[in-house]
Amino acid sequence: MEDVLAVYARPYDPARPVVCMDEKPYQLLADARDPLPARPGHDACQDSEYIRCGTCSIFVWVEPLRGWRRVQALSQRTRIDWAGQVRQLLSVDYPDAEAVVLVMDNLNTHSIASLYEAFEPEEAFALAQRLEIHHTPKHGSW
């Protein structure tokens, strides 16, 4: 816990931005019946019945000190998906940063090994060299 708090206490440094990452599985739902719009004296009405239209995984990347965020929904959450998101972070979102200080949970897909599974060793190594990873507490409420 102290490690993450120390990272958050760092002053803003555009050469080494502190970026927080989290992902969440999400159900895609549709209305079984059209909702009724609000009208004078009556609230909008929505039926509790829904149609399940599958799932997705939502990746959220946030740099609080800069006020920046990126949200992307993917059809699944695999090591390859996470590695692709990291490549975008380093090559598109922060191409000029010396390194990105990445704060995230310790999920099994969130590791340098995922980069090596997704990319050739040279590219995986180059990406890994630009990451400074700090994991949130395993049993902390984040």
Summary of the structure (lengths in Angstrom):
residues: 142
radius of gyration: 19.3
end to end distance: 10.7
largest distance: 64.8
contacts: 351
relative contact order: 0.20
helix: 27%
strand: 35%
